[in-house]
Every structure is written in C-alpha cells, then in structure tokens.
Amino acid sequence: MQRVLALLETRDSVHVSELANEFAVSEVTVRNDLAGLARQGLVARVRGGVRGLQRGQSELAFDVRLHLQSPEKRAIAAAAAAMVGDGESVALDSSTTAYYLALELRKKREIVVVTNGLLNAVALADSPGVNVLVTGGMFRLPAMSVVGDPAGDVLRSTRIDKGFVGVRGISLDRGLMDLNPEEVQIKREMTAACEKVIAIFDSTKWHRSALLSFLPAARLDAIVTDVDAPDDLVQAWRARGAEVTTAEPDRTPRHPERLPGLRPETDGASSLRRDA
C-alpha cells in the first residue's frame, strides 16, 4: 500500500498487473489492497488499477506522507539534528522529514527555528530551549504549511545559519525540485536566507523528477539521506562539493505513538487533528 501511494506522487495511475509482478503476488491480493486504499479515501479506482485523487503529480496529505519510509526519515532526522549546534538559527520547510527533524531539535538549547510548517511549530512549542518563528501567509492543508508573500517578507529580512529542506526530486542538472508552485516559492525564499543549505530526503527521491526547481545544484552544501541511496549519485554529488551523509534506519517495529499535532495512526486513514 505504501508503494502504491509513493508511485502516485509522480504518476497518474498504477495498474494491478504491474503490482502483481513487482511483489510476486496474485492480482486478487493486489485488488484487495487497492480496495482498502480506496475505502480510506486515499486513491480512486479506475479500470485495471487506481489513480491519485488529483490527476497528474498529486500531492498526498501530510499525514499519509509522514508514514511513508518513516524509519528512513527518522534516521535522516537524527543525523541532520547532529549538524545543529546550540545557539544556532535553523530553517525548516514543511516536508515530513523536516517534521521528524523538528522532533529531534526539541533536545537542543538556545536555538531559533524559522519554519512555514505548522506541525513543526507544534512539535517545538513546549521545548524550553527552542524559540520558534512561524512565517505568515495563507494556510495550505495538504502540507500543513503557510505560504505566500507575507512568509517571503519574513524570510527576506532574516539571516539563518542552516536550512533543512525536503525534495520531491533531485538532479545534478536541475538541482532540488518540488511540485507545488507556492511551496517552491517559499523554499526559494527560505534557502536564500540561509548561510548553509542541507537537503534531507529518503532514497526513493534520488531518481525522481518534479515540476519546478527551487535550488541550483551549485548552491547545495550538504545532503542527508539513507543508506539505500544509489552510490553513483552519492559520489557524483560529493564530486560537486556537497557533503553527503547516509543514515542507517532502525527497522524495529514501532507501536503507534502520539506525535505532536497528530492523532496516533490507526487504520491508515487521515489522522490530522481537526479539533486543535
């Protein structure tokens, strides 16, 4: 099911036959799983398979994306947090990996976090050693973020030590990419305000592309990813001068936990708190 949702981030649809071949299971098994996703309102059934709820490069809800590759994202977040020293200023975008990083930054002292991710702010709200600056703007439910000119105004008047951003795709030619124009604009403003820019993303993003570029390759200082990253691309980015850290995920099964701003995951349906 997670593989289907990941595929639908960059494709119009996926088909029963290809999933049966990929996982070496029967088409009946695949259809049952797809039916489960459809019942949860995460996909739409079409002849021979499923499609995303929005055609084209759909943007999955934040809480759905949060649980895709979560062991890898947690490991990446821990490695990224080790790069942040007490007393520094840090920018976090609204990516799910940045949310896990926000949880790690709760342990820091005397840091300032600038973010357009509302759940990042919630995760850090009661941390005594962290001051949080939330950019202003228009609220976007899919990313639980605020975007627009007011956010850019804040970022243009700020100088930040390190910025951590997620991506939908990465390329030596096009740099860092994402698909939503409003999110891309905020990422451009955010990275422009940072002395050092660090991309944080799991290994599924290495071979992906996306609609819009927000940071050229030459401007990227470092990458934090997981150990399944393709070695040839890791070496290519290191040759370009980027520091690349690969983190080892802890794949020990976890019980559902209450994450700040989210209800515990149960059946995979939307768990964003709407009563907050």
C-alpha positions in Angstrom: 0.0 0.0 0.0 2.8 2.4 0.8 4.5 1.6 -2.5 1.2 2.5 -4.4 1.0 5.8 -2.6 4.7 6.6 -3.3 4.2 5.8 -7.0 1.1 8.1 -7.2 3.2 11.0 -6.1 4.8 11.1 -9.6 2.4 9.1 -11.8 -1.2 9.3 -13.0 -2.0 5.7 -12.1 -0.7 2.3 -11.2 -2.1 -1.0 -12.5 -3.0 -4.3 -10.9 -0.8 -6.4 -13.2 2.4 -4.4 -12.7 2.0 -4.5 -8.9 1.3 -8.3 -9.0 4.6 -8.7 -11.0 6.6 -6.4 -8.7 5.5 -8.1 -5.5 5.1 -11.7 -6.9 1.6 -11.9 -5.5 -1.8 -12.7 -7.1 -3.9 -10.0 -8.8 -6.6 -10.9 -6.3 -4.3 -9.8 -3.4 -3.4 -6.6 -5.2 -7.1 -5.8 -5.8 -7.9 -6.3 -2.1 -5.1 -3.9 -1.1 -6.2 -1.3 -3.6 -9.8 -1.6 -2.4 -8.5 -0.9 1.1 -6.8 2.3 0.0 -9.9 3.4 -1.9 -12.1 2.8 1.2 -9.7 5.1 3.2 -10.2 7.8 0.6 -6.5 7.8 -0.5 -6.9 6.7 -4.1 -9.7 6.4 -6.8 -10.4 3.1 -8.5 -10.1 3.0 -12.3 -10.3 0.2 -14.8 -7.3 -2.1 -14.1 -5.9 -0.2 -11.2 -6.1 3.1 -9.2 -5.2 6.8 -9.7 -4.4 9.6 -7.3 -7.3 11.7 -6.2 -5.9 14.6 -8.3 -4.7 13.7 -11.8 -1.1 14.3 -12.7 1.5 14.9 -10.0 -0.8 14.6 -7.0 0.2 15.9 -3.5 -0.7 13.4 -0.9 -1.9 14.6 2.5 0.8 15.3 5.1 -0.1 12.5 7.5 -0.2 10.0 4.7 3.3 11.0 3.5 4.5 11.1 7.1 4.2 7.3 7.4 5.9 6.5 4.0 9.5 5.5 4.6 9.2 6.6 8.3 12.2 4.6 9.6 14.4 6.2 6.9 13.1 9.7 7.7 13.7 9.2 11.4 17.3 8.2 10.8 17.8 11.1 8.4 16.4 13.5 11.0 18.7 12.2 13.8 21.7 12.6 11.5 20.6 16.1 10.5 20.0 17.2 14.1 23.6 16.3 14.9 24.6 19.1 12.5 22.8 21.7 14.6 24.8 23.3 17.4 23.4 25.0 20.5 22.8 28.7 19.8 22.3 28.4 16.1 19.4 29.5 13.9 17.7 26.9 11.7 15.1 27.0 9.0 12.8 24.0 8.4 10.4 23.7 5.4 7.0 21.9 5.6 8.3 18.5 4.5 7.6 15.3 6.5 11.3 14.7 7.0 11.6 18.2 8.5 8.8 17.3 10.9 10.8 14.4 12.2 13.8 16.8 12.4 11.7 19.2 14.5 11.1 16.3 17.0 14.9 15.8 17.2 15.5 19.5 17.7 13.5 19.5 20.9 16.6 18.4 22.7 18.7 21.5 21.6 19.4 24.6 23.7 19.1 28.2 22.8 18.3 27.7 19.1 15.9 29.6 16.9 13.8 27.7 14.4 12.2 29.5 11.5 9.5 27.5 9.7 6.4 27.6 7.5 5.4 24.1 8.7 2.6 24.5 11.3 3.2 21.0 12.7 6.9 21.7 13.1 5.9 24.7 15.3 3.5 22.5 17.3 6.2 19.9 17.8 8.6 22.5 19.2 6.1 24.7 21.1 6.8 23.4 24.6 10.6 22.9 24.1 12.3 25.3 26.6 15.5 25.6 24.6 13.8 26.4 21.3 12.4 29.7 20.1 10.1 29.3 17.1 9.3 31.9 14.4 6.4 30.9 12.1 6.3 32.7 8.8 3.0 34.3 7.9 0.8 33.7 4.9 -2.0 31.6 3.5 -2.7 28.1 5.1 -2.3 25.0 2.8 -3.9 21.9 4.2 -2.0 19.2 2.1 1.3 20.3 3.5 0.1 21.9 6.8 2.0 25.0 5.8 1.7 28.7 5.3 2.8 30.2 2.0 2.6 33.5 0.1 4.1 36.9 0.2 3.9 37.6 4.0 6.1 34.5 4.5 8.6 35.7 2.0 8.7 39.1 3.7 9.8 37.5 7.0 12.5 35.4 5.2 13.9 38.3 3.2 14.6 40.2 6.4 16.2 37.2 8.2 19.7 35.6 8.1 19.7 31.9 9.2 22.7 29.7 9.9 21.3 26.4 8.4 18.3 25.5 6.3 16.9 22.0 6.0 14.6 21.2 3.1 12.9 18.2 1.7 12.5 17.5 -2.0 10.3 15.6 -4.5 13.2 15.1 -6.9 16.9 15.9 -7.3 19.2 16.2 -10.3 22.7 17.4 -11.0 21.3 19.5 -13.8 18.1 20.9 -12.2 19.1 20.8 -8.6 16.4 20.4 -5.9 12.8 20.1 -7.2 9.2 20.2 -5.9 5.8 20.2 -7.5 3.6 22.9 -5.8 4.4 26.4 -7.0 3.6 28.0 -3.7 5.8 25.6 -1.7 8.6 26.1 -4.3 8.4 29.9 -3.8 8.8 29.6 0.0 11.6 27.1 -0.4 13.4 29.6 -2.7 13.0 32.4 -0.1 14.0 30.1 2.7 17.2 28.8 1.1 18.1 32.3 0.0 18.1 33.4 3.7 20.4 30.5 4.8 24.2 30.5 5.0 24.2 26.7 4.5 21.5 24.6 2.8 21.1 20.9 3.6 18.7 18.7 1.7 17.0 15.9 3.7 15.3 13.2 1.8 15.0 9.4 1.7 16.4 7.2 -1.0 13.2 6.9 -3.0 13.7 10.6 -4.2 17.0 10.1 -5.9 15.6 9.0 -9.3 12.6 11.3 -9.2 11.9 14.5 -11.1 9.3 17.2 -10.3 7.7 20.2 -12.0 9.8 23.0 -10.6 13.4 23.6 -9.4 13.9 25.7 -6.3 17.7 25.4 -5.7 20.5 25.0 -8.2 23.0 22.2 -7.6 25.8 24.6 -7.0 24.0 26.2 -4.1 23.6 23.0 -2.2 26.0 22.4 0.7 25.0 19.0 2.0 22.7 16.1 1.7 21.4 13.8 4.4 19.8 10.6 3.1 19.6 6.9 4.0 22.0 4.0 3.2 19.9 2.8 0.2 20.9 5.9 -1.8 22.5 5.0 -5.1 26.3 5.0 -4.7 26.9 6.5 -8.2 24.8 9.6 -7.5 26.2 10.0 -4.0 29.7 10.0 -5.4 28.6 12.4 -8.2 27.3 14.9 -5.6 30.4 14.6 -3.5 32.5 15.4 -6.6 30.4 18.6 -6.9 31.4 19.5 -3.4 28.3 18.6 -1.5 28.8 16.7 1.8 26.6 13.6 1.7 25.7 11.7 4.9 23.9 8.3 4.7 21.9 7.2 7.8 21.1 3.7 8.8 17.4 3.3 9.6 16.2 1.4 12.7 13.6 -1.0 11.3 12.4 -2.3 14.6 8.6 -2.4 14.6 7.1 0.5 16.5 3.8 0.8 18.3 1.6 3.7 17.1 2.6 6.8 19.0 1.1 10.2 19.5 3.0 12.7 17.5 2.6 16.4 18.3 -0.3 17.7 16.2 -1.4 14.3 15.0 -3.6 11.5 16.4 -1.9 8.1 16.6 -2.0 6.2 13.4 -4.7 3.5 13.4 -6.1 2.2 10.1 -4.0 4.4 7.8 -6.8 6.9 7.3 -6.3 10.6 7.7 -5.1 11.4 11.2 -4.6 15.2 11.2 -6.1 16.7 14.3 -9.0 18.9 13.1 -10.2 19.8 16.5 -7.0 21.6 17.5 
